[in-house]
């Protein structure tokens, strides 16, 4: 294997708690997490299994682009990142709070 980042170091930053994420967790059993930029699907699956003791069915990842912002008259850049949608089996559940 070549540098798959499969070590048990946690690639999960934190759960992404929004209204959309809460609805998809209740209805579709899909949980959303913010992850590090170098995270892979296998590393995320291993991290979810180690942290929450559940096995994900699949993982989908989305890259969040950086955005230009103006705050109090000053220009800046809001950092982007990466988020992962973790799909679980019907009976599995993750307690986030």
Backbone as CSV, one residue per row, in Angstrom:
resi,resn,N_x,N_y,N_z,CA_x,CA_y,CA_z,C_x,C_y,C_z
1,UNK,0.830,-1.187,0.000,0.000,0.000,0.000,0.871,1.246,0.000
2,UNK,0.382,2.271,-0.633,1.170,3.480,-0.754,0.492,4.639,-0.039
3,UNK,0.984,4.983,1.131,0.592,6.199,1.840,-0.911,6.436,1.855
4,UNK,-1.678,5.471,2.346,-3.136,5.619,2.390,-3.630,6.279,3.661
5,UNK,-2.732,6.629,4.559,-3.115,7.302,5.795,-4.110,6.454,6.587
6,UNK,-3.832,5.138,6.687,-4.729,4.221,7.376,-4.406,4.086,8.857
7,UNK,-3.466,4.840,9.346,-3.157,4.773,10.762,-4.381,5.212,11.554
8,UNK,-4.364,4.926,12.825,-5.522,5.232,13.649,-5.541,6.687,14.102
9,UNK,-4.682,7.529,13.519,-4.756,8.941,13.864,-6.065,9.495,13.310
10,UNK,-6.657,10.369,14.055,-8.013,10.801,13.747,-8.010,11.846,12.636
11,UNK,-8.615,11.530,11.515,-8.731,12.476,10.415,-10.013,13.299,10.552
12,UNK,-10.869,12.928,11.506,-12.106,13.676,11.743,-11.796,14.915,12.570
13,UNK,-12.264,16.074,12.114,-12.104,17.282,12.911,-13.258,17.390,13.898
14,UNK,-14.471,17.459,13.381,-15.656,17.529,14.227,-16.893,17.221,13.392
15,UNK,-17.986,16.862,14.036,-19.218,16.665,13.280,-19.757,18.010,12.791
16,UNK,-20.355,18.003,11.640,-20.917,19.224,11.067,-22.394,19.248,11.431
17,UNK,-22.755,20.074,12.393,-24.113,20.093,12.915,-24.851,21.280,12.311
18,UNK,-25.652,20.978,11.310,-26.506,21.973,10.672,-27.913,21.388,10.592
19,UNK,-28.846,22.189,10.159,-30.221,21.699,10.029,-30.310,20.592,8.980
20,UNK,-29.633,20.787,7.873,-29.637,19.777,6.815,-28.988,18.477,7.290
21,UNK,-27.886,18.580,8.013,-27.200,17.392,8.509,-28.054,16.648,9.527
22,UNK,-28.772,17.374,10.378,-29.631,16.728,11.372,-30.792,15.994,10.707
23,UNK,-31.373,16.589,9.683,-32.474,15.926,8.969,-31.991,14.679,8.248
24,UNK,-30.826,14.746,7.614,-30.330,13.574,6.896,-29.899,12.477,7.862
25,UNK,-29.457,12.843,9.071,-29.100,11.833,10.063,-30.347,11.112,10.558
26,UNK,-31.437,11.842,10.747,-32.676,11.231,11.223,-33.342,10.365,10.160
27,UNK,-33.467,10.893,8.954,-34.238,10.196,7.916,-33.414,9.188,7.121
28,UNK,-32.197,9.567,6.729,-31.422,8.749,5.802,-30.276,7.984,6.462
29,UNK,-30.029,8.238,7.756,-28.920,7.607,8.472,-27.567,7.982,7.853
30,UNK,-27.439,9.268,7.489,-26.208,9.817,6.914,-25.693,10.901,7.852
31,UNK,-24.434,10.789,8.245,-23.839,11.744,9.164,-22.751,12.532,8.444
32,UNK,-22.623,13.819,8.789,-21.686,14.714,8.109,-20.575,15.113,9.081
33,UNK,-19.326,15.011,8.614,-18.169,15.362,9.431,-17.247,16.260,8.639
34,UNK,-16.590,17.196,9.341,-15.498,17.943,8.738,-14.238,17.112,8.936
35,UNK,-13.457,16.988,7.871,-12.268,16.146,7.918,-11.058,16.947,7.455
36,UNK,-9.874,16.399,7.697,-8.649,17.075,7.268,-8.547,17.045,5.739
37,UNK,-7.736,17.939,5.196,-7.643,18.055,3.740,-7.003,16.850,3.076
38,UNK,-6.140,16.134,3.813,-5.479,14.977,3.215,-6.191,13.662,3.540
39,UNK,-7.400,13.724,4.051,-8.143,12.520,4.434,-8.589,11.734,3.203
40,UNK,-8.555,10.406,3.332,-9.049,9.529,2.277,-10.288,8.812,2.788
41,UNK,-11.017,8.179,1.884,-12.227,7.472,2.287,-11.905,6.328,3.240
42,UNK,-10.834,5.604,2.968,-10.459,4.492,3.849,-10.046,4.978,5.227
43,UNK,-9.333,6.092,5.280,-8.920,6.643,6.570,-10.132,7.119,7.362
44,UNK,-11.108,7.705,6.676,-12.326,8.159,7.347,-13.106,6.966,7.880
45,UNK,-13.217,5.898,7.086,-13.922,4.703,7.536,-13.243,4.100,8.770
46,UNK,-11.918,4.039,8.768,-11.190,3.495,9.901,-11.359,4.374,11.134
47,UNK,-11.371,5.680,10.948,-11.509,6.606,12.054,-12.911,6.547,12.658
48,UNK,-13.939,6.427,11.820,-15.320,6.297,12.303,-15.468,5.004,13.088
49,UNK,-14.900,3.925,12.578,-14.988,2.632,13.260,-14.289,2.688,14.613
50,UNK,-13.128,3.324,14.673,-12.388,3.402,15.931,-13.061,4.324,16.939
51,UNK,-13.627,5.425,16.474,-14.190,6.424,17.377,-15.591,6.056,17.852
52,UNK,-16.467,5.675,16.912,-17.879,5.474,17.240,-18.305,4.012,17.287
53,UNK,-17.405,3.073,17.002,-17.683,1.628,17.058,-18.814,1.191,16.128
54,UNK,-18.920,1.824,14.966,-19.863,1.421,13.918,-19.089,1.315,12.608
55,UNK,-19.573,0.472,11.702,-18.912,0.292,10.412,-19.722,0.999,9.333
56,UNK,-19.138,1.991,8.671,-19.860,2.694,7.608,-20.037,1.820,6.376
57,UNK,-21.174,2.011,5.688,-21.390,1.327,4.407,-20.596,2.000,3.303
58,UNK,-20.681,3.334,3.250,-19.910,4.077,2.253,-19.636,5.481,2.764
59,UNK,-18.693,6.137,2.114,-18.296,7.497,2.465,-18.238,8.311,1.189
60,UNK,-18.847,9.467,1.215,-18.737,10.406,0.092,-18.062,11.660,0.609
61,UNK,-17.207,12.250,-0.224,-16.443,13.411,0.199,-16.711,14.604,-0.715
62,UNK,-16.705,15.790,-0.102,-16.938,17.030,-0.834,-15.848,18.016,-0.449
63,UNK,-15.231,18.645,-1.430,-14.241,19.687,-1.170,-14.952,21.026,-1.105
64,UNK,-14.741,21.753,-0.025,-15.352,23.067,0.155,-14.350,24.114,-0.313
65,UNK,-14.694,24.920,-1.312,-13.732,25.898,-1.825,-13.546,27.078,-0.863
66,UNK,-12.377,27.722,-0.931,-12.133,28.945,-0.174,-12.947,30.074,-0.801
67,UNK,-13.371,31.012,0.043,-14.190,32.115,-0.462,-13.602,33.457,-0.062
68,UNK,-13.729,34.417,-0.972,-13.299,35.770,-0.666,-14.405,36.454,0.126
69,UNK,-14.029,37.135,1.213,-15.001,37.811,2.060,-14.520,39.219,2.358
70,UNK,-15.446,40.064,2.750,-15.133,41.406,3.214,-15.775,41.566,4.584
71,UNK,-14.935,41.776,5.602,-15.418,41.928,6.965,-14.930,43.265,7.491
72,UNK,-15.853,44.130,7.868,-15.534,45.464,8.383,-14.634,46.240,7.435
73,UNK,-14.891,46.121,6.155,-14.152,46.865,5.149,-12.823,46.267,4.747
74,UNK,-12.449,45.165,5.353,-11.173,44.526,5.004,-11.430,43.268,4.200
75,UNK,-10.590,43.075,3.201,-10.720,41.885,2.375,-9.965,40.731,2.999
76,UNK,-10.497,39.557,2.797,-9.837,38.378,3.329,-10.319,37.140,2.607
77,UNK,-9.870,35.998,3.086,-10.245,34.728,2.500,-10.699,33.800,3.629
78,UNK,-11.903,33.271,3.469,-12.368,32.260,4.410,-11.859,30.917,3.908
79,UNK,-11.201,30.193,4.757,-10.563,28.942,4.357,-11.590,27.912,3.915
80,UNK,-11.204,27.113,2.964,-12.044,26.007,2.527,-11.789,24.801,3.398
81,UNK,-12.021,23.641,2.854,-11.788,22.424,3.619,-12.385,21.229,2.909
82,UNK,-12.728,20.239,3.701,-13.290,19.016,3.162,-14.314,18.484,4.135
83,UNK,-15.417,17.959,3.626,-16.385,17.312,4.498,-16.724,15.943,3.936
84,UNK,-17.172,15.080,4.815,-17.459,13.704,4.433,-18.865,13.341,4.882
85,UNK,-19.604,12.695,3.992,-20.908,12.135,4.320,-20.702,10.653,4.594
86,UNK,-21.054,10.213,5.801,-20.847,8.830,6.211,-22.202,8.139,6.255
87,UNK,-22.359,7.095,5.433,-23.602,6.336,5.351,-23.489,5.107,6.241
88,UNK,-24.482,4.914,7.122,-24.487,3.766,8.023,-25.630,2.813,7.666
89,UNK,-25.527,1.567,8.187,-26.598,0.599,7.999,-27.834,1.043,8.762
90,UNK,-28.958,0.413,8.499,-30.235,0.844,9.041,-30.268,0.845,10.570
91,UNK,-29.693,-0.150,11.221,-29.768,-0.236,12.681,-28.704,0.564,13.406
92,UNK,-27.642,0.984,12.728,-26.541,1.692,13.390,-26.886,3.154,13.619
93,UNK,-26.261,3.734,14.644,-26.521,5.126,14.981,-25.292,5.726,15.632
94,UNK,-25.060,7.014,15.434,-23.970,7.732,16.074,-24.578,8.794,16.970
95,UNK,-24.164,8.802,18.234,-24.617,9.836,19.162,-23.604,10.982,19.125
96,UNK,-24.016,12.127,18.598,-23.112,13.254,18.441,-23.093,14.161,19.647
97,UNK,-24.162,14.195,20.414,-24.203,15.081,21.576,-24.359,14.318,22.850
